[in-house]
Amino acid sequence: SEAGIRASQITSFSFSGSSQPDDLSGTEKSKDIPGINVYPFNMQLQNIPYATLLTFLKQTETNERIVQVSNVQITPDKASSGFLSSVSLSMKAYIKP
């Protein structure tokens, strides 16, 4: 919400594991950082301004939690300049168990 994204604009939020998000069963051991687990997840947004996406990415980068965006797929809105029809984000949260 701090980036200006309403809950209705989040069309999908899924974790790679089949368990609850607070369960470490969906994590993978980091190959690069010993003692750290990686929790991959995906988020899909719809009908947001491009500037809102930039704000969201900046806030993700400066967040106190370590979250990495590993892939972004953007579909521009052909009818409205500066708007995005959909955005798919593949992300990873780093967790110390």
N, CA, C and O atoms as a printed pandas DataFrame, in Angstrom:
     atom_number atom_name residue_name chain_id  residue_number  x_coord  y_coord  z_coord
0              1         N          SER        A               1    0.822   -1.199    0.000
1              2        CA          SER        A               1    0.000    0.000    0.000
2              3         C          SER        A               1    0.866    1.263    0.000
3              4         O          SER        A               1    0.451    2.292   -0.534
4              5         N          GLU        A               2    2.060    1.198    0.591
5              6        CA          GLU        A               2    2.933    2.365    0.626
6              7         C          GLU        A               2    3.370    2.793   -0.778
7              8         O          GLU        A               2    3.659    3.968   -1.005
8              9         N          ALA        A               3    3.420    1.859   -1.706
9             10        CA          ALA        A               3    3.806    2.170   -3.083
10            11         C          ALA        A               3    2.620    2.630   -3.914
11            12         O          ALA        A               3    2.797    3.049   -5.058
12            13         N          GLY        A               4    1.413    2.560   -3.362
13            14        CA          GLY        A               4    0.218    2.960   -4.096
14            15         C          GLY        A               4   -0.478    1.815   -4.802
15            16         O          GLY        A               4   -1.294    2.038   -5.695
16            17         N          ILE        A               5   -0.161    0.586   -4.407
17            18        CA          ILE        A               5   -0.801   -0.588   -5.007
18            19         C          ILE        A               5   -1.946   -1.025   -4.099
19            20         O          ILE        A               5   -1.742   -1.316   -2.921
20            21         N          ARG        A               6   -3.148   -1.068   -4.662
21            22        CA          ARG        A               6   -4.316   -1.512   -3.897
22            23         C          ARG        A               6   -4.376   -3.040   -3.900
23            24         O          ARG        A               6   -3.862   -3.677   -4.820
24            25         N          ALA        A               7   -4.988   -3.623   -2.897
25            26        CA          ALA        A               7   -5.116   -5.087   -2.803
26            27         C          ALA        A               7   -5.805   -5.657   -4.036
27            28         O          ALA        A               7   -5.470   -6.759   -4.470
28            29         N          SER        A               8   -6.753   -4.935   -4.603
29            30        CA          SER        A               8   -7.472   -5.419   -5.786
30            31         C          SER        A               8   -6.570   -5.488   -7.018
31            32         O          SER        A               8   -6.915   -6.158   -7.992
32            33         N          GLN        A               9   -5.424   -4.810   -6.993
33            34        CA          GLN        A               9   -4.499   -4.839   -8.116
34            35         C          GLN        A               9   -3.508   -6.010   -8.018
35            36         O          GLN        A               9   -2.776   -6.281   -8.970
36            37         N          ILE        A              10   -3.483   -6.695   -6.886
37            38        CA          ILE        A              10   -2.645   -7.880   -6.728
38            39         C          ILE        A              10   -3.505   -9.071   -7.115
39            40         O          ILE        A              10   -4.390   -9.487   -6.367
40            41         N          THR        A              11   -3.231   -9.612   -8.293
41            42        CA          THR        A              11   -4.085  -10.690   -8.801
42            43         C          THR        A              11   -3.590  -12.062   -8.385
43            44         O          THR        A              11   -4.346  -13.033   -8.424
44            45         N          SER        A              12   -2.331  -12.152   -7.988
45            46        CA          SER        A              12   -1.788  -13.442   -7.569
46            47         C          SER        A              12   -0.598  -13.206   -6.668
47            48         O          SER        A              12    0.216  -12.315   -6.910
48            49         N          PHE        A              13   -0.504  -14.017   -5.623
49            50        CA          PHE        A              13    0.637  -13.981   -4.713
50            51         C          PHE        A              13    0.843  -15.416   -4.275
51            52         O          PHE        A              13    0.049  -15.948   -3.500
52            53         N          SER        A              14    1.902  -16.053   -4.762
53            54        CA          SER        A              14    2.082  -17.469   -4.461
54            55         C          SER        A              14    3.512  -17.777   -4.039
55            56         O          SER        A              14    4.473  -17.193   -4.540
56            57         N          PHE        A              15    3.619  -18.705   -3.110
57            58        CA          PHE        A              15    4.906  -19.181   -2.638
58            59         C          PHE        A              15    5.217  -20.493   -3.329
59            60         O          PHE        A              15    4.310  -21.244   -3.686
60            61         N          SER        A              16    6.491  -20.769   -3.517
61            62        CA          SER        A              16    6.897  -21.988   -4.212
62            63         C          SER        A              16    6.564  -23.249   -3.428
63            64         O          SER        A              16    6.244  -24.283   -4.015
64            65         N          GLY        A              17    6.638  -23.169   -2.114
65            66        CA          GLY        A              17    6.304  -24.331   -1.295
66            67         C          GLY        A              17    4.811  -24.508   -1.188
67            68         O          GLY        A              17    4.055  -23.573   -1.451
68            69         N          SER        A              18    4.376  -25.681   -0.811
69            70        CA          SER        A              18    2.939  -25.936   -0.696
70            71         C          SER        A              18    2.426  -25.642    0.707
71            72         O          SER        A              18    1.230  -25.777    0.967
72            73         N          SER        A              19    3.302  -25.248    1.602
73            74        CA          SER        A              19    2.907  -24.980    2.987
74            75         C          SER        A              19    2.592  -23.503    3.178
75            76         O          SER        A              19    2.635  -22.719    2.229
76            77         N          GLN        A              20    2.280  -23.140    4.394
77            78        CA          GLN        A              20    2.002  -21.752    4.733
78            79         C          GLN        A              20    3.275  -20.928    4.564
79            80         O          GLN        A              20    4.372  -21.469    4.708
80            81         N          PRO        A              21    3.158  -19.624    4.260
81            82        CA          PRO        A              21    4.338  -18.793    4.038
82            83         C          PRO        A              21    5.296  -18.730    5.224
83            84         O          PRO        A              21    6.487  -18.487    5.030
84            85         N          ASP        A              22    4.806  -18.943    6.454
85            86        CA          ASP        A              22    5.702  -18.863    7.610
86            87         C          ASP        A              22    6.392  -20.196    7.898
87            88         O          ASP        A              22    7.188  -20.289    8.833
88            89         N          ASP        A              23    6.100  -21.210    7.118
89            90        CA          ASP        A              23    6.695  -22.527    7.281
90            91         C          ASP        A              23    7.959  -22.594    6.429
91            92         O          ASP        A              23    7.911  -22.247    5.249
92            93         N          LEU        A              24    9.069  -23.024    6.980
93            94        CA          LEU        A              24   10.331  -23.087    6.239
94            95         C          LEU        A              24   10.369  -24.216    5.220
95            96         O          LEU        A              24   11.369  -24.359    4.516
96            97         N          SER        A              25    9.323  -25.019    5.117
97            98        CA          SER        A              25    9.341  -26.141    4.184
98            99         C          SER        A              25    9.404  -25.692    2.725
99           100         O          SER        A              25    9.779  -26.490    1.867
100          101         N          GLY        A              26    9.054  -24.461    2.418
101          102        CA          GLY        A              26    9.119  -23.972    1.055
102          103         C          GLY        A              26   10.444  -23.317    0.711
103          104         O          GLY        A              26   10.630  -22.815   -0.398
104          105         N          THR        A              27   11.369  -23.325    1.672
105          106        CA          THR        A              27   12.645  -22.664    1.425
106          107         C          THR        A              27   13.658  -23.605    0.793
107          108         O          THR        A              27   13.520  -24.828    0.819
108          109         N          GLU        A              28   14.670  -22.988    0.231
109          110        CA          GLU        A              28   15.806  -23.728   -0.326
110          111         C          GLU        A              28   17.057  -23.193    0.359
111          112         O          GLU        A              28   17.121  -22.005    0.677
112          113         N          LYS        A              29   18.035  -24.031    0.589
113          114        CA          LYS        A              29   19.296  -23.559    1.159
114          115         C          LYS        A              29   20.011  -22.707    0.111
115          116         O          LYS        A              29   20.104  -23.083   -1.057
116          117         N          SER        A              30   20.508  -21.562    0.549
117          118        CA          SER        A              30   21.232  -20.684   -0.356
118          119         C          SER        A              30   22.528  -21.343   -0.795
119          120         O          SER        A              30   23.259  -21.901    0.023
120          121         N          LYS        A              31   22.808  -21.278   -2.086
121          122        CA          LYS        A              31   24.057  -21.832   -2.616
122          123         C          LYS        A              31   25.212  -20.863   -2.396
123          124         O          LYS        A              31   26.375  -21.268   -2.381
124          125         N          ASP        A              32   24.895  -19.590   -2.227
125          126        CA          ASP        A              32   25.927  -18.558   -2.122
126          127         C          ASP        A              32   26.228  -18.114   -0.693
127          128         O          ASP        A              32   27.343  -17.688   -0.392
128          129         N          ILE        A              33   25.219  -18.215    0.197
129          130        CA          ILE        A              33   25.379  -17.696    1.551
130          131         C          ILE        A              33   25.119  -18.817    2.552
131          132         O          ILE        A              33   23.970  -19.226    2.721
132          133         N          PRO        A              34   26.153  -19.323    3.218
133          134        CA          PRO        A              34   25.961  -20.411    4.194
134          135         C          PRO        A              34   25.040  -19.994    5.340
135          136         O          PRO        A              34   25.120  -18.868    5.830
136          137         N          GLY        A              35   24.166  -20.910    5.762
137          138        CA          GLY        A              35   23.274  -20.665    6.892
138          139         C          GLY        A              35   22.040  -19.849    6.572
139          140         O          GLY        A              35   21.287  -19.492    7.478
140          141         N          ILE        A              36   21.817  -19.549    5.312
141          142        CA          ILE        A              36   20.665  -18.741    4.898
142          143         C          ILE        A              36   19.778  -19.577    3.984
143          144         O          ILE        A              36   20.264  -20.326    3.137
144          145         N          ASN        A              37   18.473  -19.435    4.170
145          146        CA          ASN        A              37   17.500  -20.081    3.286
146          147         C          ASN        A              37   16.892  -19.040    2.352
147          148         O          ASN        A              37   16.778  -17.864    2.697
148          149         N          VAL        A              38   16.510  -19.489    1.184
149          150        CA          VAL        A              38   15.878  -18.631    0.182
150          151         C          VAL        A              38   14.432  -19.092    0.019
151          152         O          VAL        A              38   14.164  -20.283   -0.141
152          153         N          TYR        A              39   13.506  -18.137    0.061
153          154        CA          TYR        A              39   12.080  -18.448   -0.079
154          155         C          TYR        A              39   11.569  -17.792   -1.369
155          156         O          TYR        A              39   11.233  -16.608   -1.361
156          157         N          PRO        A              40   11.506  -18.544   -2.472
157          158        CA          PRO        A              40   11.019  -17.966   -3.725
158          159         C          PRO        A              40    9.498  -17.775   -3.703
159          160         O          PRO        A              40    8.758  -18.602   -3.169
160          161         N          PHE        A              41    9.056  -16.666   -4.294
161          162        CA          PHE        A              41    7.622  -16.431   -4.428
162          163         C          PHE        A              41    7.360  -15.579   -5.658
163          164         O          PHE        A              41    8.271  -14.957   -6.204
164          165         N          ASN        A              42    6.118  -15.559   -6.082
165          166        CA          ASN        A              42    5.702  -14.813   -7.268
166          167         C          ASN        A              42    4.561  -13.871   -6.922
167          168         O          ASN        A              42    3.731  -14.158   -6.060
168          169         N          MET        A              43    4.542  -12.747   -7.612
169          170        CA          MET        A              43    3.476  -11.764   -7.423
170          171         C          MET        A              43    3.065  -11.253   -8.788
171          172         O          MET        A              43    3.909  -10.971   -9.638
172          173         N          GLN        A              44    1.757  -11.135   -8.993
173          174        CA          GLN        A              44    1.239  -10.560  -10.237
174          175         C          GLN        A              44    0.374   -9.354   -9.910
175          176         O          GLN        A              44   -0.484   -9.399   -9.029
176          177         N          LEU        A              45    0.618   -8.286  -10.636
177          178        CA          LEU        A              45   -0.124   -7.039  -10.459
178          179         C          LEU        A              45   -0.827   -6.708  -11.764
179          180         O          LEU        A              45   -0.413   -7.146  -12.837
180          181         N          GLN        A              46   -1.897   -5.931  -11.658
181          182        CA          GLN        A              46   -2.593   -5.514  -12.877
182          183         C          GLN        A              46   -3.025   -4.063  -12.761
183          184         O          GLN        A              46   -3.313   -3.557  -11.676
184          185         N          ASN        A              47   -3.060   -3.410  -13.919
185          186        CA          ASN        A              47   -3.576   -2.044  -14.047
186          187         C          ASN        A              47   -2.929   -1.061  -13.079
187          188         O          ASN        A              47   -3.604   -0.419  -12.275
188          189         N          ILE        A              48   -1.602   -0.959  -13.175
189          190        CA          ILE        A              48   -0.901    0.000  -12.329
190          191         C          ILE        A              48   -0.113    0.964  -13.212
191          192         O          ILE        A              48    0.299    0.603  -14.314
192          193         N          PRO        A              49    0.094    2.183  -12.733
193          194        CA          PRO        A              49    0.959    3.106  -13.468
194          195         C          PRO        A              49    2.415    2.624  -13.401
195          196         O          PRO        A              49    2.833    1.995  -12.429
196          197         N          TYR        A              50    3.162    2.931  -14.442
197          198        CA          TYR        A              50    4.578    2.570  -14.477
198          199         C          TYR        A              50    5.310    3.183  -13.286
199          200         O          TYR        A              50    6.175    2.534  -12.699
200          201         N          ALA        A              51    4.982    4.410  -12.925
201          202        CA          ALA        A              51    5.619    5.087  -11.790
202          203         C          ALA        A              51    5.374    4.326  -10.483
203          204         O          ALA        A              51    6.239    4.313   -9.606
204          205         N          THR        A              52    4.217    3.699  -10.346
205          206        CA          THR        A              52    3.913    2.910   -9.151
206          207         C          THR        A              52    4.810    1.683   -9.085
207          208         O          THR        A              52    5.282    1.316   -8.008
208          209         N          LEU        A              53    5.048    1.046  -10.227
209          210        CA          LEU        A              53    5.965   -0.097  -10.253
210          211         C          LEU        A              53    7.359    0.339   -9.814
211          212         O          LEU        A              53    8.005   -0.357   -9.031
212          213         N          LEU        A              54    7.822    1.470  -10.305
213          214        CA          LEU        A              54    9.144    1.964   -9.913
214          215         C          LEU        A              54    9.208    2.245   -8.413
215          216         O          LEU        A              54   10.210    1.940   -7.766
216          217         N          THR        A              55    8.149    2.820   -7.861
217          218        CA          THR        A              55    8.094    3.074   -6.415
218          219         C          THR        A              55    8.136    1.771   -5.638
219          220         O          THR        A              55    8.856    1.658   -4.646
220          221         N          PHE        A              56    7.367    0.787   -6.084
221          222        CA          PHE        A              56    7.349   -0.522   -5.417
222          223         C          PHE        A              56    8.742   -1.159   -5.443
223          224         O          PHE        A              56    9.205   -1.674   -4.425
224          225         N          LEU        A              57    9.401   -1.126   -6.585
225          226        CA          LEU        A              57   10.735   -1.721   -6.696
226          227         C          LEU        A              57   11.747   -0.983   -5.818
227          228         O          LEU        A              57   12.617   -1.611   -5.215
228          229         N          LYS        A              58   11.639    0.335   -5.744
229          230        CA          LYS        A              58   12.539    1.113   -4.883
230          231         C          LYS        A              58   12.307    0.769   -3.416
231          232         O          LYS        A              58   13.264    0.610   -2.658
232          233         N          GLN        A              59   11.049    0.653   -3.011
233          234        CA          GLN        A              59   10.748    0.302   -1.622
234          235         C          GLN        A              59   11.194   -1.114   -1.299
235          236         O          GLN        A              59   11.621   -1.388   -0.177
236          237         N          THR        A              60   11.099   -2.018   -2.269
237          238        CA          THR        A              60   11.581   -3.385   -2.075
238          239         C          THR        A              60   13.090   -3.368   -1.861
239          240         O          THR        A              60   13.611   -4.099   -1.019
240          241         N          GLU        A              61   13.783   -2.541   -2.617
241          242        CA          GLU        A              61   15.234   -2.449   -2.519
242          243         C          GLU        A              61   15.692   -1.865   -1.189
243          244         O          GLU        A              61   16.730   -2.269   -0.665
244          245         N          THR        A              62   14.938   -0.926   -0.637
245          246        CA          THR        A              62   15.348   -0.259    0.600
246          247         C          THR        A              62   14.671   -0.836    1.840
247          248         O          THR        A              62   14.850   -0.308    2.938
248          249         N          ASN        A              63   13.903   -1.900    1.685
249          250        CA          ASN        A              63   13.216   -2.549    2.795
250          251         C          ASN        A              63   14.238   -3.154    3.751
251          252         O          ASN        A              63   15.332   -3.528    3.327
252          253         N          GLU        A              64   13.902   -3.254    5.019
253          254        CA          GLU        A              64   14.802   -3.857    6.002
254          255         C          GLU        A              64   14.958   -5.356    5.787
255          256         O          GLU        A              64   15.977   -5.928    6.175
256          257         N          ARG        A              65   13.987   -5.991    5.189
257          258        CA          ARG        A              65   14.102   -7.415    4.862
258          259         C          ARG        A              65   14.834   -7.548    3.538
259          260         O          ARG        A              65   14.727   -6.684    2.667
260          261         N          ILE        A              66   15.575   -8.631    3.395
261          262        CA          ILE        A              66   16.318   -8.826    2.160
262          263         C          ILE        A              66   15.437   -9.592    1.178
263          264         O          ILE        A              66   15.175  -10.783    1.350
264          265         N          VAL        A              67   14.992   -8.888    0.154
265          266        CA          VAL        A              67   14.153   -9.454   -0.891
266          267         C          VAL        A              67   14.788   -9.089   -2.226
267          268         O          VAL        A              67   15.138   -7.933   -2.461
268          269         N          GLN        A              68   14.932  -10.075   -3.090
269          270        CA          GLN        A              68   15.529   -9.867   -4.398
270          271         C          GLN        A              68   14.479  -10.126   -5.472
271          272         O          GLN        A              68   13.768  -11.130   -5.429
272          273         N          VAL        A              69   14.391   -9.224   -6.421
273          274        CA          VAL        A              69   13.536   -9.431   -7.596
274          275         C          VAL        A              69   14.414  -10.084   -8.649
275          276         O          VAL        A              69   15.388   -9.489   -9.110
276          277         N          SER        A              70   14.070  -11.311   -9.031
277          278        CA          SER        A              70   14.921  -12.037   -9.966
278          279         C          SER        A              70   14.403  -11.994  -11.404
279          280         O          SER        A              70   15.154  -12.264  -12.341
280          281         N          ASN        A              71   13.123  -11.656  -11.583
281          282        CA          ASN        A              71   12.563  -11.600  -12.926
282          283         C          ASN        A              71   11.345  -10.682  -12.917
283          284         O          ASN        A              71   10.525  -10.728  -12.000
284          285         N          VAL        A              72   11.239   -9.851  -13.945
285          286        CA          VAL        A              72   10.089   -8.959  -14.103
286          287         C          VAL        A              72    9.592   -9.097  -15.534
287          288         O          VAL        A              72   10.368   -8.985  -16.483
288          289         N          GLN        A              73    8.294   -9.342  -15.685
289          290        CA          GLN        A              73    7.666   -9.370  -17.002
290          291         C          GLN        A              73    6.565   -8.316  -17.005
291          292         O          GLN        A              73    5.666   -8.328  -16.164
292          293         N          ILE        A              74    6.656   -7.410  -17.963
293          294        CA          ILE        A              74    5.744   -6.269  -18.029
294          295         C          ILE        A              74    4.940   -6.313  -19.326
295          296         O          ILE        A              74    5.487   -6.531  -20.407
296          297         N          THR        A              75    3.621   -6.100  -19.192
297          298        CA          THR        A              75    2.755   -5.951  -20.358
298          299         C          THR        A              75    2.172   -4.544  -20.305
299          300         O          THR        A              75    1.348   -4.248  -19.441
300          301         N          PRO        A              76    2.595   -3.666  -21.227
301          302        CA          PRO        A              76    2.069   -2.295  -21.206
302          303         C          PRO        A              76    0.598   -2.244  -21.608
303          304         O          PRO        A              76    0.107   -3.101  -22.343
304          305         N          ASP        A              77   -0.080   -1.240  -21.118
305          306        CA          ASP        A              77   -1.472   -1.004  -21.497
306          307         C          ASP        A              77   -1.448   -0.219  -22.801
307          308         O          ASP        A              77   -1.012    0.932  -22.821
308          309         N          LYS        A              78   -1.906   -0.819  -23.876
309          310        CA          LYS        A              78   -1.848   -0.183  -25.198
310          311         C          LYS        A              78   -2.803    1.001  -25.313
311          312         O          LYS        A              78   -2.609    1.869  -26.163
312          313         N          ALA        A              79   -3.822    1.046  -24.474
313          314        CA          ALA        A              79   -4.809    2.121  -24.555
314          315         C          ALA        A              79   -4.440    3.326  -23.697
315          316         O          ALA        A              79   -4.892    4.438  -23.973
316          317         N          SER        A              80   -3.616    3.121  -22.650
317          318        CA          SER        A              80   -3.281    4.212  -21.726
318          319         C          SER        A              80   -1.770    4.330  -21.583
319          320         O          SER        A              80   -1.121    3.442  -21.031
320          321         N          SER        A              81   -1.223    5.410  -22.074
321          322        CA          SER        A              81    0.207    5.647  -21.981
322          323         C          SER        A              81    0.626    5.782  -20.512
323          324         O          SER        A              81   -0.028    6.476  -19.734
324          325         N          GLY        A              82    1.717    5.113  -20.145
325          326        CA          GLY        A              82    2.217    5.202  -18.774
326          327         C          GLY        A              82    1.596    4.194  -17.827
327          328         O          GLY        A              82    1.929    4.175  -16.642
328          329         N          PHE        A              83    0.690    3.348  -18.331
329          330        CA          PHE        A              83    0.051    2.332  -17.497
330          331         C          PHE        A              83    0.477    0.939  -17.956
331          332         O          PHE        A              83    0.821    0.723  -19.118
332          333         N          LEU        A              84    0.444    0.009  -17.014
333          334        CA          LEU        A              84    0.798   -1.381  -17.288
334          335         C          LEU        A              84   -0.419   -2.262  -17.092
335          336         O          LEU        A              84   -1.078   -2.189  -16.055
336          337         N          SER        A              85   -0.724   -3.091  -18.074
337          338        CA          SER        A              85   -1.846   -4.032  -17.955
338          339         C          SER        A              85   -1.543   -5.091  -16.916
339          340         O          SER        A              85   -2.387   -5.431  -16.087
340          341         N          SER        A              86   -0.306   -5.615  -16.971
341          342        CA          SER        A              86    0.072   -6.627  -15.981
342          343         C          SER        A              86    1.574   -6.608  -15.754
343          344         O          SER        A              86    2.359   -6.242  -16.629
344          345         N          VAL        A              87    1.943   -7.018  -14.545
345          346        CA          VAL        A              87    3.337   -7.141  -14.145
346          347         C          VAL        A              87    3.467   -8.446  -13.381
347          348         O          VAL        A              87    2.732   -8.687  -12.423
348          349         N          SER        A              88    4.404   -9.287  -13.803
349          350        CA          SER        A              88    4.692  -10.538  -13.091
350          351         C          SER        A              88    6.086  -10.416  -12.494
351          352         O          SER        A              88    7.048  -10.112  -13.199
352          353         N          LEU        A              89    6.188  -10.651  -11.202
353          354        CA          LEU        A              89    7.456  -10.541  -10.490
354          355         C          LEU        A              89    7.815  -11.883   -9.875
355          356         O          LEU        A              89    7.003  -12.482   -9.170
356          357         N          SER        A              90    9.019  -12.355  -10.135
357          358        CA          SER        A              90    9.562  -13.507   -9.431
358          359         C          SER        A              90   10.540  -12.959   -8.402
359          360         O          SER        A              90   11.467  -12.222   -8.739
360          361         N          MET        A              91   10.322  -13.328   -7.151
361          362        CA          MET        A              91   11.100  -12.731   -6.065
362          363         C          MET        A              91   11.641  -13.814   -5.135
363          364         O          MET        A              91   11.185  -14.958   -5.148
364          365         N          LYS        A              92   12.624  -13.420   -4.330
365          366        CA          LYS        A              92   13.190  -14.316   -3.341
366          367         C          LYS        A              92   13.384  -13.549   -2.043
367          368         O          LYS        A              92   13.956  -12.459   -2.036
368          369         N          ALA        A              93   12.910  -14.119   -0.957
369          370        CA          ALA        A              93   13.176  -13.579    0.371
370          371         C          ALA        A              93   14.273  -14.425    0.994
371          372         O          ALA        A              93   14.267  -15.651    0.877
372          373         N          TYR        A              94   15.213  -13.764    1.658
373          374        CA          TYR        A              94   16.308  -14.473    2.318
374          375         C          TYR        A              94   16.011  -14.544    3.798
375          376         O          TYR        A              94   15.718  -13.535    4.438
376          377         N          ILE        A              95   16.090  -15.758    4.337
377          378        CA          ILE        A              95   15.662  -16.023    5.720
378          379         C          ILE        A              95   16.775  -16.749    6.461
379          380         O          ILE        A              95   17.364  -17.698    5.944
380          381         N          LYS        A              96   17.055  -16.294    7.674
381          382        CA          LYS        A              96   17.985  -17.022    8.528
382          383         C          LYS        A              96   17.139  -17.820    9.519
383          384         O          LYS        A              96   16.482  -17.249   10.389
384          385         N          PRO        A              97   17.164  -19.162    9.373
385          386        CA          PRO        A              97   16.300  -19.986   10.242
386          387         C          PRO        A              97   16.725  -19.952   11.704
387          388         O          PRO        A              97   16.095  -20.593   12.546
